[in-house]
């Protein structure tokens, strides 16, 4: 397959390869495609997206707790059986 890139994309890929982040342009493109495939697999259904939106709204209203607090509560519950 032959792909034509715009100048900006080509320059970005060249910089990534020169920096050592990737061994070749092919490796970078393979990684990009794999990430796109993973993102497509992780697309949320409407119910999950709505639940996330509700959670974000709760956080915006100050109804959330920080992770350390949550972890401590969770570990306490687990220890209680």
Residue pairs with C-beta under 8 A, 6 or more apart in sequence:
3 29
5 13
13 25
13 28
13 29
14 25
16 22
16 28
17 23
17 24
17 25
17 28
21 28
22 28
22 31
44 52
55 64
58 64
65 73
